[in-house]
Amino acid sequence: MSIQECTQIMEQLIREEGQRLGIGSPEFIQRHNEMMEAADRQLLQDLMMEQREET
Protein backbone atom coordinates (compact mmCIF):
# COMPACT_ATOMS: atom_id res chain seq x y z
CA MET A 1 0.00 0.00 0.00
CA SER A 2 1.38 3.39 -0.97
CA ILE A 3 1.45 6.43 1.30
CA GLN A 4 -1.16 8.06 -0.93
CA GLU A 5 -3.50 5.07 -0.61
CA CYS A 6 -3.01 5.00 3.15
CA THR A 7 -3.73 8.74 3.35
CA GLN A 8 -6.92 8.31 1.32
CA ILE A 9 -8.11 5.49 3.56
CA MET A 10 -7.40 7.53 6.71
CA GLU A 11 -9.21 10.57 5.30
CA GLN A 12 -12.23 8.40 4.48
CA LEU A 13 -12.24 6.88 7.97
CA ILE A 14 -12.06 10.36 9.51
CA ARG A 15 -14.98 11.57 7.36
CA GLU A 16 -17.07 8.55 8.29
CA GLU A 17 -16.29 8.95 11.99
CA GLY A 18 -17.22 12.64 11.81
CA GLN A 19 -20.55 11.72 10.26
CA ARG A 20 -21.15 8.99 12.84
CA LEU A 21 -20.48 11.42 15.68
CA GLY A 22 -22.59 14.14 14.10
CA ILE A 23 -19.77 16.67 14.26
CA GLY A 24 -21.18 20.12 13.61
CA SER A 25 -24.73 19.18 14.57
CA PRO A 26 -26.48 21.28 17.23
CA GLU A 27 -26.47 18.30 19.59
CA PHE A 28 -22.74 17.77 19.15
CA ILE A 29 -21.98 21.46 19.68
CA GLN A 30 -24.19 21.60 22.78
CA ARG A 31 -22.52 18.55 24.32
CA HIS A 32 -19.08 19.91 23.42
CA ASN A 33 -19.91 23.20 25.14
CA GLU A 34 -21.19 21.36 28.22
CA MET A 35 -17.95 19.36 28.47
CA MET A 36 -15.78 22.46 28.00
CA GLU A 37 -17.73 24.32 30.71
CA ALA A 38 -17.30 21.36 33.08
CA ALA A 39 -13.57 21.29 32.34
CA ASP A 40 -13.33 25.03 32.99
CA ARG A 41 -15.15 24.67 36.32
CA GLN A 42 -12.82 21.85 37.36
CA LEU A 43 -9.74 23.83 36.38
CA LEU A 44 -10.95 26.84 38.36
CA GLN A 45 -11.66 24.63 41.37
CA ASP A 46 -8.20 23.05 41.12
CA LEU A 47 -6.53 26.45 40.84
CA MET A 48 -8.44 27.77 43.85
CA MET A 49 -7.48 24.71 45.88
CA GLU A 50 -3.84 25.07 44.85
CA GLN A 51 -3.89 28.74 45.80
CA ARG A 52 -5.33 27.92 49.25
CA GLU A 53 -2.59 25.35 49.82
CA GLU A 54 0.07 27.97 49.06
CA THR A 55 -1.21 30.38 51.73
mmJSON file of the N, C-alpha and C atoms, coordinates in Angstrom:
{"data_MODEL":{"atom_site":{
"group_PDB":["ATOM","ATOM","ATOM","ATOM","ATOM","ATOM","ATOM","ATOM","ATOM","ATOM","ATOM","ATOM","ATOM","ATOM","ATOM","ATOM","ATOM","ATOM","ATOM","ATOM","ATOM","ATOM","ATOM","ATOM","ATOM","ATOM","ATOM","ATOM","ATOM","ATOM","ATOM","ATOM","ATOM","ATOM","ATOM","ATOM","ATOM","ATOM","ATOM","ATOM","ATOM","ATOM","ATOM","ATOM","ATOM","ATOM","ATOM","ATOM","ATOM","ATOM","ATOM","ATOM","ATOM","ATOM","ATOM","ATOM","ATOM","ATOM","ATOM","ATOM","ATOM","ATOM","ATOM","ATOM","ATOM","ATOM","ATOM","ATOM","ATOM","ATOM","ATOM","ATOM","ATOM","ATOM","ATOM","ATOM","ATOM","ATOM","ATOM","ATOM","ATOM","ATOM","ATOM","ATOM","ATOM","ATOM","ATOM","ATOM","ATOM","ATOM","ATOM","ATOM","ATOM","ATOM","ATOM","ATOM","ATOM","ATOM","ATOM","ATOM","ATOM","ATOM","ATOM","ATOM","ATOM","ATOM","ATOM","ATOM","ATOM","ATOM","ATOM","ATOM","ATOM","ATOM","ATOM","ATOM","ATOM","ATOM","ATOM","ATOM","ATOM","ATOM","ATOM","ATOM","ATOM","ATOM","ATOM","ATOM","ATOM","ATOM","ATOM","ATOM","ATOM","ATOM","ATOM","ATOM","ATOM","ATOM","ATOM","ATOM","ATOM","ATOM","ATOM","ATOM","ATOM","ATOM","ATOM","ATOM","ATOM","ATOM","ATOM","ATOM","ATOM","ATOM","ATOM","ATOM","ATOM","ATOM","ATOM","ATOM","ATOM","ATOM","ATOM","ATOM","ATOM"],
"id":[1,2,3,4,5,6,7,8,9,10,11,12,13,14,15,16,17,18,19,20,21,22,23,24,25,26,27,28,29,30,31,32,33,34,35,36,37,38,39,40,41,42,43,44,45,46,47,48,49,50,51,52,53,54,55,56,57,58,59,60,61,62,63,64,65,66,67,68,69,70,71,72,73,74,75,76,77,78,79,80,81,82,83,84,85,86,87,88,89,90,91,92,93,94,95,96,97,98,99,100,101,102,103,104,105,106,107,108,109,110,111,112,113,114,115,116,117,118,119,120,121,122,123,124,125,126,127,128,129,130,131,132,133,134,135,136,137,138,139,140,141,142,143,144,145,146,147,148,149,150,151,152,153,154,155,156,157,158,159,160,161,162,163,164,165],
"type_symbol":["N","C","C","N","C","C","N","C","C","N","C","C","N","C","C","N","C","C","N","C","C","N","C","C","N","C","C","N","C","C","N","C","C","N","C","C","N","C","C","N","C","C","N","C","C","N","C","C","N","C","C","N","C","C","N","C","C","N","C","C","N","C","C","N","C","C","N","C","C","N","C","C","N","C","C","N","C","C","N","C","C","N","C","C","N","C","C","N","C","C","N","C","C","N","C","C","N","C","C","N","C","C","N","C","C","N","C","C","N","C","C","N","C","C","N","C","C","N","C","C","N","C","C","N","C","C","N","C","C","N","C","C","N","C","C","N","C","C","N","C","C","N","C","C","N","C","C","N","C","C","N","C","C","N","C","C","N","C","C","N","C","C","N","C","C"],
"label_atom_id":["N","CA","C","N","CA","C","N","CA","C","N","CA","C","N","CA","C","N","CA","C","N","CA","C","N","CA","C","N","CA","C","N","CA","C","N","CA","C","N","CA","C","N","CA","C","N","CA","C","N","CA","C","N","CA","C","N","CA","C","N","CA","C","N","CA","C","N","CA","C","N","CA","C","N","CA","C","N","CA","C","N","CA","C","N","CA","C","N","CA","C","N","CA","C","N","CA","C","N","CA","C","N","CA","C","N","CA","C","N","CA","C","N","CA","C","N","CA","C","N","CA","C","N","CA","C","N","CA","C","N","CA","C","N","CA","C","N","CA","C","N","CA","C","N","CA","C","N","CA","C","N","CA","C","N","CA","C","N","CA","C","N","CA","C","N","CA","C","N","CA","C","N","CA","C","N","CA","C","N","CA","C","N","CA","C","N","CA","C","N","CA","C"],
"label_alt_id":[null,null,null,null,null,null,null,null,null,null,null,null,null,null,null,null,null,null,null,null,null,null,null,null,null,null,null,null,null,null,null,null,null,null,null,null,null,null,null,null,null,null,null,null,null,null,null,null,null,null,null,null,null,null,null,null,null,null,null,null,null,null,null,null,null,null,null,null,null,null,null,null,null,null,null,null,null,null,null,null,null,null,null,null,null,null,null,null,null,null,null,null,null,null,null,null,null,null,null,null,null,null,null,null,null,null,null,null,null,null,null,null,null,null,null,null,null,null,null,null,null,null,null,null,null,null,null,null,null,null,null,null,null,null,null,null,null,null,null,null,null,null,null,null,null,null,null,null,null,null,null,null,null,null,null,null,null,null,null,null,null,null,null,null,null],
"label_comp_id":["MET","MET","MET","SER","SER","SER","ILE","ILE","ILE","GLN","GLN","GLN","GLU","GLU","GLU","CYS","CYS","CYS","THR","THR","THR","GLN","GLN","GLN","ILE","ILE","ILE","MET","MET","MET","GLU","GLU","GLU","GLN","GLN","GLN","LEU","LEU","LEU","ILE","ILE","ILE","ARG","ARG","ARG","GLU","GLU","GLU","GLU","GLU","GLU","GLY","GLY","GLY","GLN","GLN","GLN","ARG","ARG","ARG","LEU","LEU","LEU","GLY","GLY","GLY","ILE","ILE","ILE","GLY","GLY","GLY","SER","SER","SER","PRO","PRO","PRO","GLU","GLU","GLU","PHE","PHE","PHE","ILE","ILE","ILE","GLN","GLN","GLN","ARG","ARG","ARG","HIS","HIS","HIS","ASN","ASN","ASN","GLU","GLU","GLU","MET","MET","MET","MET","MET","MET","GLU","GLU","GLU","ALA","ALA","ALA","ALA","ALA","ALA","ASP","ASP","ASP","ARG","ARG","ARG","GLN","GLN","GLN","LEU","LEU","LEU","LEU","LEU","LEU","GLN","GLN","GLN","ASP","ASP","ASP","LEU","LEU","LEU","MET","MET","MET","MET","MET","MET","GLU","GLU","GLU","GLN","GLN","GLN","ARG","ARG","ARG","GLU","GLU","GLU","GLU","GLU","GLU","THR","THR","THR"],
"label_asym_id":["A","A","A","A","A","A","A","A","A","A","A","A","A","A","A","A","A","A","A","A","A","A","A","A","A","A","A","A","A","A","A","A","A","A","A","A","A","A","A","A","A","A","A","A","A","A","A","A","A","A","A","A","A","A","A","A","A","A","A","A","A","A","A","A","A","A","A","A","A","A","A","A","A","A","A","A","A","A","A","A","A","A","A","A","A","A","A","A","A","A","A","A","A","A","A","A","A","A","A","A","A","A","A","A","A","A","A","A","A","A","A","A","A","A","A","A","A","A","A","A","A","A","A","A","A","A","A","A","A","A","A","A","A","A","A","A","A","A","A","A","A","A","A","A","A","A","A","A","A","A","A","A","A","A","A","A","A","A","A","A","A","A","A","A","A"],
"label_entity_id":["1","1","1","1","1","1","1","1","1","1","1","1","1","1","1","1","1","1","1","1","1","1","1","1","1","1","1","1","1","1","1","1","1","1","1","1","1","1","1","1","1","1","1","1","1","1","1","1","1","1","1","1","1","1","1","1","1","1","1","1","1","1","1","1","1","1","1","1","1","1","1","1","1","1","1","1","1","1","1","1","1","1","1","1","1","1","1","1","1","1","1","1","1","1","1","1","1","1","1","1","1","1","1","1","1","1","1","1","1","1","1","1","1","1","1","1","1","1","1","1","1","1","1","1","1","1","1","1","1","1","1","1","1","1","1","1","1","1","1","1","1","1","1","1","1","1","1","1","1","1","1","1","1","1","1","1","1","1","1","1","1","1","1","1","1"],
"label_seq_id":[1,1,1,2,2,2,3,3,3,4,4,4,5,5,5,6,6,6,7,7,7,8,8,8,9,9,9,10,10,10,11,11,11,12,12,12,13,13,13,14,14,14,15,15,15,16,16,16,17,17,17,18,18,18,19,19,19,20,20,20,21,21,21,22,22,22,23,23,23,24,24,24,25,25,25,26,26,26,27,27,27,28,28,28,29,29,29,30,30,30,31,31,31,32,32,32,33,33,33,34,34,34,35,35,35,36,36,36,37,37,37,38,38,38,39,39,39,40,40,40,41,41,41,42,42,42,43,43,43,44,44,44,45,45,45,46,46,46,47,47,47,48,48,48,49,49,49,50,50,50,51,51,51,52,52,52,53,53,53,54,54,54,55,55,55],
"pdbx_PDB_ins_code":[null,null,null,null,null,null,null,null,null,null,null,null,null,null,null,null,null,null,null,null,null,null,null,null,null,null,null,null,null,null,null,null,null,null,null,null,null,null,null,null,null,null,null,null,null,null,null,null,null,null,null,null,null,null,null,null,null,null,null,null,null,null,null,null,null,null,null,null,null,null,null,null,null,null,null,null,null,null,null,null,null,null,null,null,null,null,null,null,null,null,null,null,null,null,null,null,null,null,null,null,null,null,null,null,null,null,null,null,null,null,null,null,null,null,null,null,null,null,null,null,null,null,null,null,null,null,null,null,null,null,null,null,null,null,null,null,null,null,null,null,null,null,null,null,null,null,null,null,null,null,null,null,null,null,null,null,null,null,null,null,null,null,null,null,null],
"Cartn_x":[0.853,0.0,0.902,0.585,1.375,0.95,1.77,1.447,0.174,0.032,-1.163,-2.419,-2.352,-3.5,-3.834,-2.809,-3.009,-3.651,-3.176,-3.73,-5.2,-5.53,-6.919,-7.817,-7.336,-8.11,-8.328,-7.277,-7.397,-8.367,-8.289,-9.21,-10.654,-10.883,-12.232,-12.72,-11.86,-12.235,-12.582,-11.812,-12.061,-13.403,-13.686,-14.982,-16.136,-16.002,-17.07,-17.269,-16.182,-16.289,-16.938,-16.593,-17.223,-18.719,-19.119,-20.549,-21.228,-20.574,-21.154,-21.362,-20.392,-20.477,-21.395,-21.729,-22.589,-21.863,-20.569,-19.775,-20.401,-20.579,-21.183,-22.681,-23.296,-24.734,-24.989,-26.175,-26.48,-26.278,-26.636,-26.475,-25.002,-24.177,-22.743,-22.153,-22.501,-21.984,-22.438,-23.689,-24.194,-23.426,-23.241,-22.521,-21.068,-20.46,-19.082,-18.986,-19.912,-19.906,-20.103,-20.981,-21.19,-19.903,-19.198,-17.954,-16.867,-16.79,-15.782,-16.075,-17.35,-17.726,-17.39,-17.636,-17.303,-15.793,-15.031,-13.57,-13.09,-13.688,-13.325,-13.627,-14.795,-15.147,-14.148,-13.771,-12.823,-11.463,-11.022,-9.742,-9.765,-10.838,-10.954,-10.927,-11.652,-11.662,-10.261,-9.56,-8.204,-7.261,-7.386,-6.53,-6.807,-8.091,-8.44,-7.894,-7.981,-7.476,-5.953,-5.296,-3.842,-3.44,-4.189,-3.892,-4.073,-5.101,-5.326,-4.187,-3.679,-2.591,-1.309,-1.134,0.07,0.05,-1.132,-1.211,-1.192],
"Cartn_y":[-1.171,0.0,1.238,2.164,3.39,4.378,5.383,6.431,7.154,7.38,8.064,7.236,5.935,5.069,5.06,4.986,5.002,6.319,7.419,8.735,8.815,8.296,8.314,7.488,6.336,5.488,6.198,6.818,7.526,8.695,9.443,10.567,10.085,8.964,8.398,7.964,7.308,6.885,8.083,9.145,10.357,10.976,11.035,11.57,10.737,9.427,8.547,8.682,8.803,8.951,10.289,11.339,12.636,12.587,11.869,11.717,10.902,9.847,8.993,9.776,10.63,11.416,12.627,12.978,14.137,15.449,15.461,16.67,17.832,18.936,20.119,20.219,19.14,19.181,19.981,20.535,21.285,20.449,19.17,18.304,18.124,17.941,17.769,19.036,20.182,21.463,21.698,21.406,21.599,20.727,19.461,18.55,18.982,19.413,19.91,21.094,22.029,23.199,22.801,21.838,21.363,20.772,19.98,19.364,20.412,21.411,22.456,23.292,23.578,24.319,23.517,22.214,21.358,21.338,21.271,21.285,22.617,23.713,25.034,25.141,24.638,24.672,23.859,22.692,21.847,22.52,23.127,23.83,24.965,25.742,26.839,26.316,25.234,24.633,24.163,23.521,23.051,24.217,25.285,26.453,27.104,27.186,27.775,26.92,25.609,24.71,24.833,24.917,25.071,26.382,27.436,28.74,28.713,28.036,27.919,27.168,26.143,25.354,26.168,27.146,27.971,28.994,29.346,30.378,29.785],
"Cartn_z":[0.0,0.0,0.0,-0.883,-0.971,0.115,0.324,1.3,0.875,-0.421,-0.928,-0.649,-0.882,-0.606,0.88,1.697,3.15,3.583,3.028,3.346,2.947,1.777,1.317,2.232,2.655,3.56,4.89,5.427,6.707,6.587,5.5,5.302,5.235,4.565,4.476,5.854,6.618,7.972,8.85,8.723,9.51,9.116,7.815,7.355,7.9,7.809,8.293,9.8,10.536,11.991,12.335,11.603,11.815,11.575,10.544,10.263,11.353,11.797,12.836,14.124,14.454,15.684,15.544,14.316,14.097,14.331,14.031,14.256,13.495,14.198,13.61,13.844,14.303,14.571,15.848,16.007,17.232,18.497,18.425,19.594,19.946,18.917,19.145,19.753,19.188,19.676,21.114,21.419,22.779,23.762,23.423,24.324,24.468,23.38,23.423,24.385,24.262,25.139,26.597,26.85,28.222,28.794,27.989,28.466,28.703,27.827,28.002,29.249,29.507,30.712,31.963,31.933,33.078,33.299,32.22,32.337,32.907,32.463,32.99,34.484,34.897,36.32,37.145,36.641,37.363,37.451,36.371,36.376,37.386,37.409,38.36,39.788,40.034,41.369,41.759,40.84,41.121,41.409,40.631,40.841,42.188,42.561,43.853,44.991,44.856,45.885,45.995,44.859,44.848,45.507,45.228,45.802,47.32,47.803,49.245,49.922,49.246,49.818,49.928,49.053,49.062,50.19,50.689,51.732,53.116],
"occupancy":[1.0,1.0,1.0,1.0,1.0,1.0,1.0,1.0,1.0,1.0,1.0,1.0,1.0,1.0,1.0,1.0,1.0,1.0,1.0,1.0,1.0,1.0,1.0,1.0,1.0,1.0,1.0,1.0,1.0,1.0,1.0,1.0,1.0,1.0,1.0,1.0,1.0,1.0,1.0,1.0,1.0,1.0,1.0,1.0,1.0,1.0,1.0,1.0,1.0,1.0,1.0,1.0,1.0,1.0,1.0,1.0,1.0,1.0,1.0,1.0,1.0,1.0,1.0,1.0,1.0,1.0,1.0,1.0,1.0,1.0,1.0,1.0,1.0,1.0,1.0,1.0,1.0,1.0,1.0,1.0,1.0,1.0,1.0,1.0,1.0,1.0,1.0,1.0,1.0,1.0,1.0,1.0,1.0,1.0,1.0,1.0,1.0,1.0,1.0,1.0,1.0,1.0,1.0,1.0,1.0,1.0,1.0,1.0,1.0,1.0,1.0,1.0,1.0,1.0,1.0,1.0,1.0,1.0,1.0,1.0,1.0,1.0,1.0,1.0,1.0,1.0,1.0,1.0,1.0,1.0,1.0,1.0,1.0,1.0,1.0,1.0,1.0,1.0,1.0,1.0,1.0,1.0,1.0,1.0,1.0,1.0,1.0,1.0,1.0,1.0,1.0,1.0,1.0,1.0,1.0,1.0,1.0,1.0,1.0,1.0,1.0,1.0,1.0,1.0,1.0],
"B_iso_or_equiv":[0.0,0.0,0.0,0.0,0.0,0.0,0.0,0.0,0.0,0.0,0.0,0.0,0.0,0.0,0.0,0.0,0.0,0.0,0.0,0.0,0.0,0.0,0.0,0.0,0.0,0.0,0.0,0.0,0.0,0.0,0.0,0.0,0.0,0.0,0.0,0.0,0.0,0.0,0.0,0.0,0.0,0.0,0.0,0.0,0.0,0.0,0.0,0.0,0.0,0.0,0.0,0.0,0.0,0.0,0.0,0.0,0.0,0.0,0.0,0.0,0.0,0.0,0.0,0.0,0.0,0.0,0.0,0.0,0.0,0.0,0.0,0.0,0.0,0.0,0.0,0.0,0.0,0.0,0.0,0.0,0.0,0.0,0.0,0.0,0.0,0.0,0.0,0.0,0.0,0.0,0.0,0.0,0.0,0.0,0.0,0.0,0.0,0.0,0.0,0.0,0.0,0.0,0.0,0.0,0.0,0.0,0.0,0.0,0.0,0.0,0.0,0.0,0.0,0.0,0.0,0.0,0.0,0.0,0.0,0.0,0.0,0.0,0.0,0.0,0.0,0.0,0.0,0.0,0.0,0.0,0.0,0.0,0.0,0.0,0.0,0.0,0.0,0.0,0.0,0.0,0.0,0.0,0.0,0.0,0.0,0.0,0.0,0.0,0.0,0.0,0.0,0.0,0.0,0.0,0.0,0.0,0.0,0.0,0.0,0.0,0.0,0.0,0.0,0.0,0.0],
"pdbx_formal_charge":[null,null,null,null,null,null,null,null,null,null,null,null,null,null,null,null,null,null,null,null,null,null,null,null,null,null,null,null,null,null,null,null,null,null,null,null,null,null,null,null,null,null,null,null,null,null,null,null,null,null,null,null,null,null,null,null,null,null,null,null,null,null,null,null,null,null,null,null,null,null,null,null,null,null,null,null,null,null,null,null,null,null,null,null,null,null,null,null,null,null,null,null,null,null,null,null,null,null,null,null,null,null,null,null,null,null,null,null,null,null,null,null,null,null,null,null,null,null,null,null,null,null,null,null,null,null,null,null,null,null,null,null,null,null,null,null,null,null,null,null,null,null,null,null,null,null,null,null,null,null,null,null,null,null,null,null,null,null,null,null,null,null,null,null,null],
"auth_seq_id":[1,1,1,2,2,2,3,3,3,4,4,4,5,5,5,6,6,6,7,7,7,8,8,8,9,9,9,10,10,10,11,11,11,12,12,12,13,13,13,14,14,14,15,15,15,16,16,16,17,17,17,18,18,18,19,19,19,20,20,20,21,21,21,22,22,22,23,23,23,24,24,24,25,25,25,26,26,26,27,27,27,28,28,28,29,29,29,30,30,30,31,31,31,32,32,32,33,33,33,34,34,34,35,35,35,36,36,36,37,37,37,38,38,38,39,39,39,40,40,40,41,41,41,42,42,42,43,43,43,44,44,44,45,45,45,46,46,46,47,47,47,48,48,48,49,49,49,50,50,50,51,51,51,52,52,52,53,53,53,54,54,54,55,55,55],
"auth_comp_id":["MET","MET","MET","SER","SER","SER","ILE","ILE","ILE","GLN","GLN","GLN","GLU","GLU","GLU","CYS","CYS","CYS","THR","THR","THR","GLN","GLN","GLN","ILE","ILE","ILE","MET","MET","MET","GLU","GLU","GLU","GLN","GLN","GLN","LEU","LEU","LEU","ILE","ILE","ILE","ARG","ARG","ARG","GLU","GLU","GLU","GLU","GLU","GLU","GLY","GLY","GLY","GLN","GLN","GLN","ARG","ARG","ARG","LEU","LEU","LEU","GLY","GLY","GLY","ILE","ILE","ILE","GLY","GLY","GLY","SER","SER","SER","PRO","PRO","PRO","GLU","GLU","GLU","PHE","PHE","PHE","ILE","ILE","ILE","GLN","GLN","GLN","ARG","ARG","ARG","HIS","HIS","HIS","ASN","ASN","ASN","GLU","GLU","GLU","MET","MET","MET","MET","MET","MET","GLU","GLU","GLU","ALA","ALA","ALA","ALA","ALA","ALA","ASP","ASP","ASP","ARG","ARG","ARG","GLN","GLN","GLN","LEU","LEU","LEU","LEU","LEU","LEU","GLN","GLN","GLN","ASP","ASP","ASP","LEU","LEU","LEU","MET","MET","MET","MET","MET","MET","GLU","GLU","GLU","GLN","GLN","GLN","ARG","ARG","ARG","GLU","GLU","GLU","GLU","GLU","GLU","THR","THR","THR"],
"auth_asym_id":["A","A","A","A","A","A","A","A","A","A","A","A","A","A","A","A","A","A","A","A","A","A","A","A","A","A","A","A","A","A","A","A","A","A","A","A","A","A","A","A","A","A","A","A","A","A","A","A","A","A","A","A","A","A","A","A","A","A","A","A","A","A","A","A","A","A","A","A","A","A","A","A","A","A","A","A","A","A","A","A","A","A","A","A","A","A","A","A","A","A","A","A","A","A","A","A","A","A","A","A","A","A","A","A","A","A","A","A","A","A","A","A","A","A","A","A","A","A","A","A","A","A","A","A","A","A","A","A","A","A","A","A","A","A","A","A","A","A","A","A","A","A","A","A","A","A","A","A","A","A","A","A","A","A","A","A","A","A","A","A","A","A","A","A","A"],
"auth_atom_id":["N","CA","C","N","CA","C","N","CA","C","N","CA","C","N","CA","C","N","CA","C","N","CA","C","N","CA","C","N","CA","C","N","CA","C","N","CA","C","N","CA","C","N","CA","C","N","CA","C","N","CA","C","N","CA","C","N","CA","C","N","CA","C","N","CA","C","N","CA","C","N","CA","C","N","CA","C","N","CA","C","N","CA","C","N","CA","C","N","CA","C","N","CA","C","N","CA","C","N","CA","C","N","CA","C","N","CA","C","N","CA","C","N","CA","C","N","CA","C","N","CA","C","N","CA","C","N","CA","C","N","CA","C","N","CA","C","N","CA","C","N","CA","C","N","CA","C","N","CA","C","N","CA","C","N","CA","C","N","CA","C","N","CA","C","N","CA","C","N","CA","C","N","CA","C","N","CA","C","N","CA","C","N","CA","C","N","CA","C","N","CA","C"],
"pdbx_PDB_model_num":[1,1,1,1,1,1,1,1,1,1,1,1,1,1,1,1,1,1,1,1,1,1,1,1,1,1,1,1,1,1,1,1,1,1,1,1,1,1,1,1,1,1,1,1,1,1,1,1,1,1,1,1,1,1,1,1,1,1,1,1,1,1,1,1,1,1,1,1,1,1,1,1,1,1,1,1,1,1,1,1,1,1,1,1,1,1,1,1,1,1,1,1,1,1,1,1,1,1,1,1,1,1,1,1,1,1,1,1,1,1,1,1,1,1,1,1,1,1,1,1,1,1,1,1,1,1,1,1,1,1,1,1,1,1,1,1,1,1,1,1,1,1,1,1,1,1,1,1,1,1,1,1,1,1,1,1,1,1,1,1,1,1,1,1,1]
}}}
